[in-house]
Amino acid sequence: MASKAGGDGKEAINEQVIANTYANMRTEMNQLYTKITELEMEVGEHSLVIGAIKPLDPSRRCYRMIGGVLVERTIKEVLPAVKRNKEGLEEVIARMHEALERKKKEITEFELKYKIRIRKADNDNEEGGKKEGTAQGVLVGPAGQ
């Protein structure tokens, strides 16, 4: 009997280790998603800047933030630098997408190896109850009454 109790303890510890590992893997995947989104927003900002300064006179003055310091340059100097930065960001995003795909594959293999299934039906029922509860107290009607 004592050996069975000890075996259950090890199994529980192993399950806990597996659950923690799985949670860490999911967290890493979410961090990759967040970073990719952040970098894609920066690429969008770079595109806006390029679009705004491209039609302007190349000798015109413009200001650029470099390492927290605002410096005065000409559009002729700034435009190529902004384009290089944008290209660099796009390369980083491509590498991060590859890393994300590897992480997804790793998680899928981990799920298959340890037969992990996520219960979505139970969560939907709980969330549905919460959504109805949050709608209480909201009164919608004609403004004139």
C-alpha positions in Angstrom: 0.0 0.0 0.0 2.8 2.4 0.8 4.4 1.8 -2.6 1.1 2.7 -4.3 0.8 5.9 -2.4 4.4 6.8 -3.3 3.6 6.0 -7.0 0.6 8.3 -6.9 2.7 11.1 -5.6 5.3 10.7 -8.3 2.5 10.5 -10.9 1.0 13.7 -9.5 4.4 15.4 -9.6 5.0 14.3 -13.2 1.6 15.5 -14.2 2.3 18.8 -12.5 5.7 19.1 -14.3 4.0 18.3 -17.6 1.3 20.9 -16.9 3.9 23.5 -16.0 6.0 22.7 -19.1 2.9 22.9 -21.3 1.9 26.2 -19.7 5.4 27.6 -20.2 5.3 26.6 -23.9 2.0 28.3 -24.4 3.3 31.4 -22.6 6.3 31.5 -24.9 4.0 31.1 -28.0 1.8 34.0 -26.7 4.9 36.1 -26.2 6.0 35.4 -29.8 2.5 36.5 -31.0 2.8 39.7 -29.0 6.2 40.6 -30.2 5.3 39.9 -33.8 2.3 42.1 -33.5 4.4 44.9 -31.9 7.0 44.7 -34.7 4.3 44.6 -37.4 3.0 47.9 -35.9 6.5 49.4 -36.1 6.7 48.3 -39.8 3.4 50.1 -40.4 4.8 53.2 -38.7 7.9 53.1 -40.8 5.7 52.7 -43.9 3.8 55.8 -42.9 7.0 57.8 -42.4 8.4 56.7 -45.8 5.1 57.6 -47.5 5.1 61.0 -45.8 8.7 62.0 -46.6 9.2 60.3 -50.0 7.5 63.0 -52.1 9.2 65.9 -50.3 12.4 67.7 -51.4 15.4 65.6 -50.5 17.3 68.7 -49.1 14.5 69.6 -46.7 15.3 69.3 -43.0 13.7 66.7 -40.9 14.2 65.4 -37.4 14.8 61.8 -36.4 15.0 60.2 -33.0 18.2 58.2 -32.5 18.7 56.5 -29.2 16.4 58.9 -27.4 18.1 62.0 -28.9 16.3 64.1 -31.6 18.8 64.9 -34.4 18.4 67.2 -37.4 19.0 65.6 -40.8 17.9 66.0 -44.3 15.3 63.7 -46.0 18.1 62.5 -48.3 19.9 61.1 -45.2 16.9 59.9 -43.3 14.9 58.1 -46.0 17.5 55.3 -46.7 18.0 54.7 -43.0 14.2 54.4 -42.4 14.0 52.0 -45.3 16.8 49.9 -44.0 15.2 49.8 -40.5 11.9 48.7 -42.1 13.6 45.9 -44.1 15.4 44.8 -40.9 12.2 44.7 -39.0 10.6 42.6 -41.8 13.4 40.1 -41.6 13.1 39.8 -37.9 9.3 39.3 -38.3 10.0 36.5 -40.8 12.4 34.8 -38.4 9.9 35.2 -35.5 7.2 33.6 -37.7 9.5 30.7 -38.3 10.1 30.4 -34.6 6.4 30.6 -33.9 5.7 27.7 -36.4 8.4 25.6 -34.7 6.8 26.4 -31.3 3.4 25.5 -32.5 4.8 22.2 -33.9 6.6 21.5 -30.6 3.4 22.2 -28.6 1.4 19.9 -30.9 3.9 17.1 -30.5 3.9 17.7 -26.7 0.1 17.5 -26.7 0.1 14.2 -28.7 2.9 12.7 -26.5 1.1 13.4 -23.2 -2.4 13.2 -24.6 -3.2 16.8 -23.6 -6.6 18.1 -24.6 -8.0 21.6 -23.9 -11.6 21.7 -22.7 -13.2 24.5 -24.7 -16.8 23.5 -24.2 -16.6 24.0 -20.4 -15.0 27.4 -20.8 -17.6 28.5 -23.3 -20.4 27.7 -20.8 -18.7 29.6 -18.0 -18.0 32.6 -20.2 -21.6 32.6 -21.5 -22.8 32.9 -17.9 -20.4 35.8 -17.2 -21.4 37.6 -20.4 -25.1 37.6 -19.4 -24.2 38.7 -15.9 -22.1 41.7 -17.2 -25.0 42.9 -19.4 -27.2 43.5 -16.3 -27.6 47.1 -15.3 -27.4 48.4 -18.8 -30.6 50.3 -19.8 -31.1 51.0 -23.4 -34.1 53.0 -24.5 -35.2 56.2 -26.2 -33.3 59.3 -25.0 -36.3 61.5 -24.9 -38.2 59.6 -22.2 
